[in-house]
Amino acid sequence: MESVVRVMPREDFTLELWFSTGDHRLFDMKPYLDRGVFTKLKDLSQFKRAYVAFDTVCWPDNLDIAPETLFDRSFPAEN
């Protein structure tokens, strides 16, 4: 299973991600910001508090998103 080793939240509500597989990918969080607990992340300052823990992306208040979702629904970052 892929695990997240680094995350960089971006101004456009995307997450720049680096995985244990060596993959460098982008994940668009915008479709999730109107869903359940993720509505808290509509505030850019909250969104930018993303960090890596437990092999995935987390935010304060016990928010996280499955690493499989991050990998499967992201696209390769252009270098």
mmCIF file of the N, C-alpha and C atoms, coordinates in Angstrom:
data_MODEL
# 
_entry.id   MODEL 
# 
loop_
_atom_site.group_PDB 
_atom_site.id 
_atom_site.type_symbol 
_atom_site.label_atom_id 
_atom_site.label_alt_id 
_atom_site.label_comp_id 
_atom_site.label_asym_id 
_atom_site.label_entity_id 
_atom_site.label_seq_id 
_atom_site.pdbx_PDB_ins_code 
_atom_site.Cartn_x 
_atom_site.Cartn_y 
_atom_site.Cartn_z 
_atom_site.occupancy 
_atom_site.B_iso_or_equiv 
_atom_site.pdbx_formal_charge 
_atom_site.auth_seq_id 
_atom_site.auth_comp_id 
_atom_site.auth_asym_id 
_atom_site.auth_atom_id 
_atom_site.pdbx_PDB_model_num 
ATOM 1   N N  . MET A 1 1  ? 0.833   -1.188 0.000   1.00 0.00 ? 1  MET A N  1 
ATOM 2   C CA . MET A 1 1  ? 0.000   0.000  0.000   1.00 0.00 ? 1  MET A CA 1 
ATOM 3   C C  . MET A 1 1  ? 0.875   1.248  0.000   1.00 0.00 ? 1  MET A C  1 
ATOM 4   N N  . GLU A 1 2  ? 0.449   2.256  -0.726  1.00 0.00 ? 2  GLU A N  1 
ATOM 5   C CA . GLU A 1 2  ? 1.166   3.516  -0.793  1.00 0.00 ? 2  GLU A CA 1 
ATOM 6   C C  . GLU A 1 2  ? 0.950   4.286  0.507   1.00 0.00 ? 2  GLU A C  1 
ATOM 7   N N  . SER A 1 3  ? 1.990   4.905  0.987   1.00 0.00 ? 3  SER A N  1 
ATOM 8   C CA . SER A 1 3  ? 1.830   5.774  2.142   1.00 0.00 ? 3  SER A CA 1 
ATOM 9   C C  . SER A 1 3  ? 2.408   7.144  1.800   1.00 0.00 ? 3  SER A C  1 
ATOM 10  N N  . VAL A 1 4  ? 1.813   8.160  2.377   1.00 0.00 ? 4  VAL A N  1 
ATOM 11  C CA . VAL A 1 4  ? 2.246   9.537  2.147   1.00 0.00 ? 4  VAL A CA 1 
ATOM 12  C C  . VAL A 1 4  ? 3.461   9.805  3.026   1.00 0.00 ? 4  VAL A C  1 
ATOM 13  N N  . VAL A 1 5  ? 4.503   10.375 2.423   1.00 0.00 ? 5  VAL A N  1 
ATOM 14  C CA . VAL A 1 5  ? 5.702   10.710 3.192   1.00 0.00 ? 5  VAL A CA 1 
ATOM 15  C C  . VAL A 1 5  ? 5.905   12.221 3.314   1.00 0.00 ? 5  VAL A C  1 
ATOM 16  N N  . ARG A 1 6  ? 5.243   12.986 2.447   1.00 0.00 ? 6  ARG A N  1 
ATOM 17  C CA . ARG A 1 6  ? 5.352   14.447 2.499   1.00 0.00 ? 6  ARG A CA 1 
ATOM 18  C C  . ARG A 1 6  ? 4.117   15.054 1.873   1.00 0.00 ? 6  ARG A C  1 
ATOM 19  N N  . VAL A 1 7  ? 3.659   16.169 2.433   1.00 0.00 ? 7  VAL A N  1 
ATOM 20  C CA . VAL A 1 7  ? 2.520   16.897 1.874   1.00 0.00 ? 7  VAL A CA 1 
ATOM 21  C C  . VAL A 1 7  ? 2.834   18.388 1.872   1.00 0.00 ? 7  VAL A C  1 
ATOM 22  N N  . MET A 1 8  ? 2.398   19.056 0.811   1.00 0.00 ? 8  MET A N  1 
ATOM 23  C CA . MET A 1 8  ? 2.491   20.497 0.730   1.00 0.00 ? 8  MET A CA 1 
ATOM 24  C C  . MET A 1 8  ? 1.119   21.014 0.277   1.00 0.00 ? 8  MET A C  1 
ATOM 25  N N  . PRO A 1 9  ? 0.353   21.624 1.193   1.00 0.00 ? 9  PRO A N  1 
ATOM 26  C CA . PRO A 1 9  ? -0.931  22.205 0.791   1.00 0.00 ? 9  PRO A CA 1 
ATOM 27  C C  . PRO A 1 9  ? -0.687  23.459 -0.049  1.00 0.00 ? 9  PRO A C  1 
ATOM 28  N N  . ARG A 1 10 ? -1.480  23.608 -1.102  1.00 0.00 ? 10 ARG A N  1 
ATOM 29  C CA . ARG A 1 10 ? -1.296  24.724 -2.024  1.00 0.00 ? 10 ARG A CA 1 
ATOM 30  C C  . ARG A 1 10 ? -2.468  25.697 -1.932  1.00 0.00 ? 10 ARG A C  1 
ATOM 31  N N  . GLU A 1 11 ? -2.251  26.900 -2.419  1.00 0.00 ? 11 GLU A N  1 
ATOM 32  C CA . GLU A 1 11 ? -3.251  27.979 -2.352  1.00 0.00 ? 11 GLU A CA 1 
ATOM 33  C C  . GLU A 1 11 ? -4.554  27.639 -3.068  1.00 0.00 ? 11 GLU A C  1 
ATOM 34  N N  . ASP A 1 12 ? -4.510  26.742 -4.036  1.00 0.00 ? 12 ASP A N  1 
ATOM 35  C CA . ASP A 1 12 ? -5.700  26.409 -4.827  1.00 0.00 ? 12 ASP A CA 1 
ATOM 36  C C  . ASP A 1 12 ? -6.447  25.189 -4.279  1.00 0.00 ? 12 ASP A C  1 
ATOM 37  N N  . PHE A 1 13 ? -6.214  24.872 -3.006  1.00 0.00 ? 13 PHE A N  1 
ATOM 38  C CA . PHE A 1 13 ? -6.854  23.732 -2.339  1.00 0.00 ? 13 PHE A CA 1 
ATOM 39  C C  . PHE A 1 13 ? -6.490  22.391 -2.977  1.00 0.00 ? 13 PHE A C  1 
ATOM 40  N N  . THR A 1 14 ? -5.282  22.311 -3.480  1.00 0.00 ? 14 THR A N  1 
ATOM 41  C CA . THR A 1 14 ? -4.751  21.014 -3.884  1.00 0.00 ? 14 THR A CA 1 
ATOM 42  C C  . THR A 1 14 ? -3.655  20.639 -2.899  1.00 0.00 ? 14 THR A C  1 
ATOM 43  N N  . LEU A 1 15 ? -3.394  19.353 -2.837  1.00 0.00 ? 15 LEU A N  1 
ATOM 44  C CA . LEU A 1 15 ? -2.314  18.839 -2.011  1.00 0.00 ? 15 LEU A CA 1 
ATOM 45  C C  . LEU A 1 15 ? -1.232  18.299 -2.924  1.00 0.00 ? 15 LEU A C  1 
ATOM 46  N N  . GLU A 1 16 ? -0.028  18.780 -2.735  1.00 0.00 ? 16 GLU A N  1 
ATOM 47  C CA . GLU A 1 16 ? 1.105   18.216 -3.445  1.00 0.00 ? 16 GLU A CA 1 
ATOM 48  C C  . GLU A 1 16 ? 1.636   17.104 -2.540  1.00 0.00 ? 16 GLU A C  1 
ATOM 49  N N  . LEU A 1 17 ? 1.715   15.893 -3.088  1.00 0.00 ? 17 LEU A N  1 
ATOM 50  C CA . LEU A 1 17 ? 2.003   14.710 -2.284  1.00 0.00 ? 17 LEU A CA 1 
ATOM 51  C C  . LEU A 1 17 ? 3.202   13.943 -2.801  1.00 0.00 ? 17 LEU A C  1 
ATOM 52  N N  . TRP A 1 18 ? 3.955   13.386 -1.870  1.00 0.00 ? 18 TRP A N  1 
ATOM 53  C CA . TRP A 1 18 ? 5.028   12.475 -2.175  1.00 0.00 ? 18 TRP A CA 1 
ATOM 54  C C  . TRP A 1 18 ? 4.715   11.169 -1.445  1.00 0.00 ? 18 TRP A C  1 
ATOM 55  N N  . PHE A 1 19 ? 4.814   10.070 -2.174  1.00 0.00 ? 19 PHE A N  1 
ATOM 56  C CA . PHE A 1 19 ? 4.462   8.769  -1.632  1.00 0.00 ? 19 PHE A CA 1 
ATOM 57  C C  . PHE A 1 19 ? 5.697   7.899  -1.428  1.00 0.00 ? 19 PHE A C  1 
ATOM 58  N N  . SER A 1 20 ? 5.542   6.877  -0.608  1.00 0.00 ? 20 SER A N  1 
ATOM 59  C CA . SER A 1 20 ? 6.632   5.943  -0.325  1.00 0.00 ? 20 SER A CA 1 
ATOM 60  C C  . SER A 1 20 ? 7.091   5.201  -1.574  1.00 0.00 ? 20 SER A C  1 
ATOM 61  N N  . THR A 1 21 ? 6.255   5.179  -2.598  1.00 0.00 ? 21 THR A N  1 
ATOM 62  C CA . THR A 1 21 ? 6.588   4.522  -3.862  1.00 0.00 ? 21 THR A CA 1 
ATOM 63  C C  . THR A 1 21 ? 7.510   5.372  -4.733  1.00 0.00 ? 21 THR A C  1 
ATOM 64  N N  . GLY A 1 22 ? 7.744   6.621  -4.314  1.00 0.00 ? 22 GLY A N  1 
ATOM 65  C CA . GLY A 1 22 ? 8.531   7.556  -5.115  1.00 0.00 ? 22 GLY A CA 1 
ATOM 66  C C  . GLY A 1 22 ? 7.662   8.449  -5.979  1.00 0.00 ? 22 GLY A C  1 
ATOM 67  N N  . ASP A 1 23 ? 6.357   8.185  -6.019  1.00 0.00 ? 23 ASP A N  1 
ATOM 68  C CA . ASP A 1 23 ? 5.446   8.994  -6.827  1.00 0.00 ? 23 ASP A CA 1 
ATOM 69  C C  . ASP A 1 23 ? 5.271   10.383 -6.230  1.00 0.00 ? 23 ASP A C  1 
ATOM 70  N N  . HIS A 1 24 ? 5.190   11.370 -7.123  1.00 0.00 ? 24 HIS A N  1 
ATOM 71  C CA . HIS A 1 24 ? 4.948   12.769 -6.769  1.00 0.00 ? 24 HIS A CA 1 
ATOM 72  C C  . HIS A 1 24 ? 3.645   13.134 -7.475  1.00 0.00 ? 24 HIS A C  1 
ATOM 73  N N  . ARG A 1 25 ? 2.584   13.431 -6.687  1.00 0.00 ? 25 ARG A N  1 
ATOM 74  C CA . ARG A 1 25 ? 1.251   13.573 -7.270  1.00 0.00 ? 25 ARG A CA 1 
ATOM 75  C C  . ARG A 1 25 ? 0.530   14.788 -6.697  1.00 0.00 ? 25 ARG A C  1 
ATOM 76  N N  . LEU A 1 26 ? -0.553  15.204 -7.385  1.00 0.00 ? 26 LEU A N  1 
ATOM 77  C CA . LEU A 1 26 ? -1.421  16.297 -6.939  1.00 0.00 ? 26 LEU A CA 1 
ATOM 78  C C  . LEU A 1 26 ? -2.828  15.768 -6.715  1.00 0.00 ? 26 LEU A C  1 
ATOM 79  N N  . PHE A 1 27 ? -3.425  16.179 -5.599  1.00 0.00 ? 27 PHE A N  1 
ATOM 80  C CA . PHE A 1 27 ? -4.775  15.767 -5.243  1.00 0.00 ? 27 PHE A CA 1 
ATOM 81  C C  . PHE A 1 27 ? -5.613  17.016 -5.050  1.00 0.00 ? 27 PHE A C  1 
ATOM 82  N N  . ASP A 1 28 ? -6.733  17.099 -5.754  1.00 0.00 ? 28 ASP A N  1 
ATOM 83  C CA . ASP A 1 28 ? -7.634  18.248 -5.672  1.00 0.00 ? 28 ASP A CA 1 
ATOM 84  C C  . ASP A 1 28 ? -8.647  18.025 -4.557  1.00 0.00 ? 28 ASP A C  1 
ATOM 85  N N  . MET A 1 29 ? -8.586  18.840 -3.520  1.00 0.00 ? 29 MET A N  1 
ATOM 86  C CA . MET A 1 29 ? -9.510  18.712 -2.393  1.00 0.00 ? 29 MET A CA 1 
ATOM 87  C C  . MET A 1 29 ? -10.825 19.454 -2.614  1.00 0.00 ? 29 MET A C  1 
ATOM 88  N N  . LYS A 1 30 ? -10.906 20.311 -3.627  1.00 0.00 ? 30 LYS A N  1 
ATOM 89  C CA . LYS A 1 30 ? -12.114 21.138 -3.807  1.00 0.00 ? 30 LYS A CA 1 
ATOM 90  C C  . LYS A 1 30 ? -13.415 20.329 -3.824  1.00 0.00 ? 30 LYS A C  1 
ATOM 91  N N  . PRO A 1 31 ? -13.499 19.182 -4.499  1.00 0.00 ? 31 PRO A N  1 
ATOM 92  C CA . PRO A 1 31 ? -14.759 18.429 -4.489  1.00 0.00 ? 31 PRO A CA 1 
ATOM 93  C C  . PRO A 1 31 ? -15.166 17.914 -3.096  1.00 0.00 ? 31 PRO A C  1 
ATOM 94  N N  . TYR A 1 32 ? -14.236 17.860 -2.170  1.00 0.00 ? 32 TYR A N  1 
ATOM 95  C CA . TYR A 1 32 ? -14.509 17.336 -0.834  1.00 0.00 ? 32 TYR A CA 1 
ATOM 96  C C  . TYR A 1 32 ? -14.899 18.419 0.168   1.00 0.00 ? 32 TYR A C  1 
ATOM 97  N N  . LEU A 1 33 ? -14.682 19.677 -0.177  1.00 0.00 ? 33 LEU A N  1 
ATOM 98  C CA . LEU A 1 33 ? -14.868 20.760 0.783   1.00 0.00 ? 33 LEU A CA 1 
ATOM 99  C C  . LEU A 1 33 ? -16.325 21.032 1.147   1.00 0.00 ? 33 LEU A C  1 
ATOM 100 N N  . ASP A 1 34 ? -17.259 20.463 0.420   1.00 0.00 ? 34 ASP A N  1 
ATOM 101 C CA . ASP A 1 34 ? -18.686 20.602 0.753   1.00 0.00 ? 34 ASP A CA 1 
ATOM 102 C C  . ASP A 1 34 ? -19.236 19.336 1.392   1.00 0.00 ? 34 ASP A C  1 
ATOM 103 N N  . ARG A 1 35 ? -18.358 18.441 1.820   1.00 0.00 ? 35 ARG A N  1 
ATOM 104 C CA . ARG A 1 35 ? -18.780 17.140 2.360   1.00 0.00 ? 35 ARG A CA 1 
ATOM 105 C C  . ARG A 1 35 ? -18.388 16.990 3.825   1.00 0.00 ? 35 ARG A C  1 
ATOM 106 N N  . GLY A 1 36 ? -19.368 16.760 4.665   1.00 0.00 ? 36 GLY A N  1 
ATOM 107 C CA . GLY A 1 36 ? -19.145 16.388 6.055   1.00 0.00 ? 36 GLY A CA 1 
ATOM 108 C C  . GLY A 1 36 ? -18.092 17.198 6.778   1.00 0.00 ? 36 GLY A C  1 
ATOM 109 N N  . VAL A 1 37 ? -17.184 16.483 7.437   1.00 0.00 ? 37 VAL A N  1 
ATOM 110 C CA . VAL A 1 37 ? -16.166 17.135 8.264   1.00 0.00 ? 37 VAL A CA 1 
ATOM 111 C C  . VAL A 1 37 ? -15.187 17.985 7.451   1.00 0.00 ? 37 VAL A C  1 
ATOM 112 N N  . PHE A 1 38 ? -15.083 17.724 6.173   1.00 0.00 ? 38 PHE A N  1 
ATOM 113 C CA . PHE A 1 38 ? -14.129 18.471 5.349   1.00 0.00 ? 38 PHE A CA 1 
ATOM 114 C C  . PHE A 1 38 ? -14.544 19.917 5.113   1.00 0.00 ? 38 PHE A C  1 
ATOM 115 N N  . THR A 1 39 ? -15.781 20.285 5.442   1.00 0.00 ? 39 THR A N  1 
ATOM 116 C CA . THR A 1 39 ? -16.213 21.685 5.279   1.00 0.00 ? 39 THR A CA 1 
ATOM 117 C C  . THR A 1 39 ? -15.347 22.618 6.112   1.00 0.00 ? 39 THR A C  1 
ATOM 118 N N  . LYS A 1 40 ? -14.763 22.109 7.193   1.00 0.00 ? 40 LYS A N  1 
ATOM 119 C CA . LYS A 1 40 ? -13.863 22.916 8.034   1.00 0.00 ? 40 LYS A CA 1 
ATOM 120 C C  . LYS A 1 40 ? -12.650 23.399 7.249   1.00 0.00 ? 40 LYS A C  1 
ATOM 121 N N  . LEU A 1 41 ? -12.322 22.678 6.187   1.00 0.00 ? 41 LEU A N  1 
ATOM 122 C CA . LEU A 1 41 ? -11.111 23.000 5.427   1.00 0.00 ? 41 LEU A CA 1 
ATOM 123 C C  . LEU A 1 41 ? -11.342 24.047 4.347   1.00 0.00 ? 41 LEU A C  1 
ATOM 124 N N  . LYS A 1 42 ? -12.570 24.577 4.253   1.00 0.00 ? 42 LYS A N  1 
ATOM 125 C CA . LYS A 1 42 ? -12.821 25.665 3.300   1.00 0.00 ? 42 LYS A CA 1 
ATOM 126 C C  . LYS A 1 42 ? -12.029 26.914 3.675   1.00 0.00 ? 42 LYS A C  1 
ATOM 127 N N  . ASP A 1 43 ? -11.686 27.020 4.933   1.00 0.00 ? 43 ASP A N  1 
ATOM 128 C CA . ASP A 1 43 ? -10.838 28.110 5.414   1.00 0.00 ? 43 ASP A CA 1 
ATOM 129 C C  . ASP A 1 43 ? -9.397  27.757 5.026   1.00 0.00 ? 43 ASP A C  1 
ATOM 130 N N  . LEU A 1 44 ? -8.819  28.536 4.139   1.00 0.00 ? 44 LEU A N  1 
ATOM 131 C CA . LEU A 1 44 ? -7.486  28.225 3.618   1.00 0.00 ? 44 LEU A CA 1 
ATOM 132 C C  . LEU A 1 44 ? -6.453  28.076 4.725   1.00 0.00 ? 44 LEU A C  1 
ATOM 133 N N  . SER A 1 45 ? -6.564  28.883 5.765   1.00 0.00 ? 45 SER A N  1 
ATOM 134 C CA . SER A 1 45 ? -5.588  28.770 6.855   1.00 0.00 ? 45 SER A CA 1 
ATOM 135 C C  . SER A 1 45 ? -5.704  27.412 7.548   1.00 0.00 ? 45 SER A C  1 
ATOM 136 N N  . GLN A 1 46 ? -6.900  26.862 7.648   1.00 0.00 ? 46 GLN A N  1 
ATOM 137 C CA . GLN A 1 46 ? -7.088  25.531 8.214   1.00 0.00 ? 46 GLN A CA 1 
ATOM 138 C C  . GLN A 1 46 ? -6.562  24.465 7.246   1.00 0.00 ? 46 GLN A C  1 
ATOM 139 N N  . PHE A 1 47 ? -6.902  24.618 5.975   1.00 0.00 ? 47 PHE A N  1 
ATOM 140 C CA . PHE A 1 47 ? -6.454  23.668 4.952   1.00 0.00 ? 47 PHE A CA 1 
ATOM 141 C C  . PHE A 1 47 ? -4.929  23.549 4.947   1.00 0.00 ? 47 PHE A C  1 
ATOM 142 N N  . LYS A 1 48 ? -4.259  24.684 5.096   1.00 0.00 ? 48 LYS A N  1 
ATOM 143 C CA . LYS A 1 48 ? -2.799  24.711 5.010   1.00 0.00 ? 48 LYS A CA 1 
ATOM 144 C C  . LYS A 1 48 ? -2.116  24.119 6.240   1.00 0.00 ? 48 LYS A C  1 
ATOM 145 N N  . ARG A 1 49 ? -2.883  23.695 7.218   1.00 0.00 ? 49 ARG A N  1 
ATOM 146 C CA . ARG A 1 49 ? -2.324  23.064 8.415   1.00 0.00 ? 49 ARG A CA 1 
ATOM 147 C C  . ARG A 1 49 ? -2.137  21.550 8.225   1.00 0.00 ? 49 ARG A C  1 
ATOM 148 N N  . ALA A 1 50 ? -2.269  21.086 7.008   1.00 0.00 ? 50 ALA A N  1 
ATOM 149 C CA . ALA A 1 50 ? -2.104  19.656 6.704   1.00 0.00 ? 50 ALA A CA 1 
ATOM 150 C C  . ALA A 1 50 ? -0.713  19.180 7.110   1.00 0.00 ? 50 ALA A C  1 
ATOM 151 N N  . TYR A 1 51 ? -0.670  17.960 7.589   1.00 0.00 ? 51 TYR A N  1 
ATOM 152 C CA . TYR A 1 51 ? 0.599   17.337 7.964   1.00 0.00 ? 51 TYR A CA 1 
ATOM 153 C C  . TYR A 1 51 ? 0.494   15.830 7.740   1.00 0.00 ? 51 TYR A C  1 
ATOM 154 N N  . VAL A 1 52 ? 1.627   15.158 7.733   1.00 0.00 ? 52 VAL A N  1 
ATOM 155 C CA . VAL A 1 52 ? 1.654   13.711 7.531   1.00 0.00 ? 52 VAL A CA 1 
ATOM 156 C C  . VAL A 1 52 ? 1.725   13.009 8.892   1.00 0.00 ? 52 VAL A C  1 
ATOM 157 N N  . ALA A 1 53 ? 0.827   12.057 9.075   1.00 0.00 ? 53 ALA A N  1 
ATOM 158 C CA . ALA A 1 53 ? 0.845   11.183 10.250  1.00 0.00 ? 53 ALA A CA 1 
ATOM 159 C C  . ALA A 1 53 ? 0.129   9.890  9.876   1.00 0.00 ? 53 ALA A C  1 
ATOM 160 N N  . PHE A 1 54 ? 0.541   8.806  10.471  1.00 0.00 ? 54 PHE A N  1 
ATOM 161 C CA . PHE A 1 54 ? -0.109  7.508  10.228  1.00 0.00 ? 54 PHE A CA 1 
ATOM 162 C C  . PHE A 1 54 ? -0.159  7.156  8.736   1.00 0.00 ? 54 PHE A C  1 
ATOM 163 N N  . ASP A 1 55 ? 0.881   7.555  7.984   1.00 0.00 ? 55 ASP A N  1 
ATOM 164 C CA . ASP A 1 55 ? 1.026   7.240  6.558   1.00 0.00 ? 55 ASP A CA 1 
ATOM 165 C C  . ASP A 1 55 ? 0.049   7.967  5.650   1.00 0.00 ? 55 ASP A C  1 
ATOM 166 N N  . THR A 1 56 ? -0.589  9.033  6.138   1.00 0.00 ? 56 THR A N  1 
ATOM 167 C CA . THR A 1 56 ? -1.537  9.771  5.310   1.00 0.00 ? 56 THR A CA 1 
ATOM 168 C C  . THR A 1 56 ? -1.525  11.242 5.677   1.00 0.00 ? 56 THR A C  1 
ATOM 169 N N  . VAL A 1 57 ? -2.419  12.011 5.060   1.00 0.00 ? 57 VAL A N  1 
ATOM 170 C CA . VAL A 1 57 ? -2.545  13.438 5.344   1.00 0.00 ? 57 VAL A CA 1 
ATOM 171 C C  . VAL A 1 57 ? -3.591  13.627 6.434   1.00 0.00 ? 57 VAL A C  1 
ATOM 172 N N  . CYS A 1 58 ? -3.227  14.438 7.408   1.00 0.00 ? 58 CYS A N  1 
ATOM 173 C CA . CYS A 1 58 ? -4.116  14.742 8.530   1.00 0.00 ? 58 CYS A CA 1 
ATOM 174 C C  . CYS A 1 58 ? -4.194  16.253 8.721   1.00 0.00 ? 58 CYS A C  1 
ATOM 175 N N  . TRP A 1 59 ? -5.217  16.664 9.450   1.00 0.00 ? 59 TRP A N  1 
ATOM 176 C CA . TRP A 1 59 ? -5.380  18.039 9.884   1.00 0.00 ? 59 TRP A CA 1 
ATOM 177 C C  . TRP A 1 59 ? -5.763  18.017 11.354  1.00 0.00 ? 59 TRP A C  1 
ATOM 178 N N  . PRO A 1 60 ? -5.613  19.148 12.046  1.00 0.00 ? 60 PRO A N  1 
ATOM 179 C CA . PRO A 1 60 ? -6.078  19.190 13.435  1.00 0.00 ? 60 PRO A CA 1 
ATOM 180 C C  . PRO A 1 60 ? -7.556  18.806 13.530  1.00 0.00 ? 60 PRO A C  1 
ATOM 181 N N  . ASP A 1 61 ? -8.008  18.467 14.707  1.00 0.00 ? 61 ASP A N  1 
ATOM 182 C CA . ASP A 1 61 ? -9.384  18.021 14.972  1.00 0.00 ? 61 ASP A CA 1 
ATOM 183 C C  . ASP A 1 61 ? -9.643  16.626 14.427  1.00 0.00 ? 61 ASP A C  1 
ATOM 184 N N  . ASN A 1 62 ? -8.608  15.807 14.355  1.00 0.00 ? 62 ASN A N  1 
ATOM 185 C CA . ASN A 1 62 ? -8.744  14.407 13.939  1.00 0.00 ? 62 ASN A CA 1 
ATOM 186 C C  . ASN A 1 62 ? -9.288  14.218 12.527  1.00 0.00 ? 62 ASN A C  1 
ATOM 187 N N  . LEU A 1 63 ? -8.984  15.129 11.633  1.00 0.00 ? 63 LEU A N  1 
ATOM 188 C CA . LEU A 1 63 ? -9.373  14.968 10.228  1.00 0.00 ? 63 LEU A CA 1 
ATOM 189 C C  . LEU A 1 63 ? -8.265  14.255 9.485   1.00 0.00 ? 63 LEU A C  1 
ATOM 190 N N  . ASP A 1 64 ? -8.643  13.321 8.636   1.00 0.00 ? 64 ASP A N  1 
ATOM 191 C CA . ASP A 1 64 ? -7.670  12.675 7.761   1.00 0.00 ? 64 ASP A CA 1 
ATOM 192 C C  . ASP A 1 64 ? -8.397  12.129 6.541   1.00 0.00 ? 64 ASP A C  1 
ATOM 193 N N  . ILE A 1 65 ? -7.617  11.710 5.598   1.00 0.00 ? 65 ILE A N  1 
ATOM 194 C CA . ILE A 1 65 ? -8.165  11.136 4.368   1.00 0.00 ? 65 ILE A CA 1 
ATOM 195 C C  . ILE A 1 65 ? -7.322  9.917  4.017   1.00 0.00 ? 65 ILE A C  1 
ATOM 196 N N  . ALA A 1 66 ? -7.966  8.868  3.573   1.00 0.00 ? 66 ALA A N  1 
ATOM 197 C CA . ALA A 1 66 ? -7.276  7.604  3.329   1.00 0.00 ? 66 ALA A CA 1 
ATOM 198 C C  . ALA A 1 66 ? -6.167  7.753  2.285   1.00 0.00 ? 66 ALA A C  1 
ATOM 199 N N  . PRO A 1 67 ? -5.018  7.148  2.533   1.00 0.00 ? 67 PRO A N  1 
ATOM 200 C CA . PRO A 1 67 ? -3.928  7.246  1.562   1.00 0.00 ? 67 PRO A CA 1 
ATOM 201 C C  . PRO A 1 67 ? -4.293  6.625  0.219   1.00 0.00 ? 67 PRO A C  1 
ATOM 202 N N  . GLU A 1 68 ? -5.146  5.592  0.229   1.00 0.00 ? 68 GLU A N  1 
ATOM 203 C CA . GLU A 1 68 ? -5.572  4.981  -1.040  1.00 0.00 ? 68 GLU A CA 1 
ATOM 204 C C  . GLU A 1 68 ? -6.368  5.986  -1.871  1.00 0.00 ? 68 GLU A C  1 
ATOM 205 N N  . THR A 1 69 ? -7.210  6.754  -1.215  1.00 0.00 ? 69 THR A N  1 
ATOM 206 C CA . THR A 1 69 ? -7.988  7.789  -1.912  1.00 0.00 ? 69 THR A CA 1 
ATOM 207 C C  . THR A 1 69 ? -7.051  8.830  -2.498  1.00 0.00 ? 69 THR A C  1 
ATOM 208 N N  . LEU A 1 70 ? -6.102  9.261  -1.705  1.00 0.00 ? 70 LEU A N  1 
ATOM 209 C CA . LEU A 1 70 ? -5.150  10.273 -2.172  1.00 0.00 ? 70 LEU A CA 1 
ATOM 210 C C  . LEU A 1 70 ? -4.386  9.783  -3.395  1.00 0.00 ? 70 LEU A C  1 
ATOM 211 N N  . PHE A 1 71 ? -3.969  8.541  -3.374  1.00 0.00 ? 71 PHE A N  1 
ATOM 212 C CA . PHE A 1 71 ? -3.199  8.017  -4.503  1.00 0.00 ? 71 PHE A CA 1 
ATOM 213 C C  . PHE A 1 71 ? -4.087  7.766  -5.717  1.00 0.00 ? 71 PHE A C  1 
ATOM 214 N N  . ASP A 1 72 ? -5.194  7.076  -5.510  1.00 0.00 ? 72 ASP A N  1 
ATOM 215 C CA . ASP A 1 72 ? -6.051  6.672  -6.628  1.00 0.00 ? 72 ASP A CA 1 
ATOM 216 C C  . ASP A 1 72 ? -6.733  7.839  -7.333  1.00 0.00 ? 72 ASP A C  1 
ATOM 217 N N  . ARG A 1 73 ? -7.003  8.919  -6.604  1.00 0.00 ? 73 ARG A N  1 
ATOM 218 C CA . ARG A 1 73 ? -7.740  10.050 -7.192  1.00 0.00 ? 73 ARG A CA 1 
ATOM 219 C C  . ARG A 1 73 ? -6.851  11.258 -7.449  1.00 0.00 ? 73 ARG A C  1 
ATOM 220 N N  . SER A 1 74 ? -5.571  11.044 -7.426  1.00 0.00 ? 74 SER A N  1 
ATOM 221 C CA . SER A 1 74 ? -4.634  12.125 -7.738  1.00 0.00 ? 74 SER A CA 1 
ATOM 222 C C  . SER A 1 74 ? -4.036  11.903 -9.119  1.00 0.00 ? 74 SER A C  1 
ATOM 223 N N  . PHE A 1 75 ? -3.265  12.866 -9.555  1.00 0.00 ? 75 PHE A N  1 
ATOM 224 C CA . PHE A 1 75 ? -2.623  12.750 -10.862 1.00 0.00 ? 75 PHE A CA 1 
ATOM 225 C C  . PHE A 1 75 ? -1.162  13.136 -10.722 1.00 0.00 ? 75 PHE A C  1 
ATOM 226 N N  . PRO A 1 76 ? -0.325  12.627 -11.617 1.00 0.00 ? 76 PRO A N  1 
ATOM 227 C CA . PRO A 1 76 ? 1.112   12.924 -11.513 1.00 0.00 ? 76 PRO A CA 1 
ATOM 228 C C  . PRO A 1 76 ? 1.389   14.418 -11.561 1.00 0.00 ? 76 PRO A C  1 
ATOM 229 N N  . ALA A 1 77 ? 2.278   14.870 -10.701 1.00 0.00 ? 77 ALA A N  1 
ATOM 230 C CA . ALA A 1 77 ? 2.708   16.260 -10.702 1.00 0.00 ? 77 ALA A CA 1 
ATOM 231 C C  . ALA A 1 77 ? 3.720   16.442 -11.817 1.00 0.00 ? 77 ALA A C  1 
ATOM 232 N N  . GLU A 1 78 ? 3.642   17.567 -12.467 1.00 0.00 ? 78 GLU A N  1 
ATOM 233 C CA . GLU A 1 78 ? 4.630   17.879 -13.511 1.00 0.00 ? 78 GLU A CA 1 
ATOM 234 C C  . GLU A 1 78 ? 5.846   18.497 -12.843 1.00 0.00 ? 78 GLU A C  1 
ATOM 235 N N  . ASN A 1 79 ? 6.997   18.069 -13.245 1.00 0.00 ? 79 ASN A N  1 
ATOM 236 C CA . ASN A 1 79 ? 8.231   18.595 -12.636 1.00 0.00 ? 79 ASN A CA 1 
ATOM 237 C C  . ASN A 1 79 ? 8.714   19.823 -13.329 1.00 0.00 ? 79 ASN A C  1 
# 
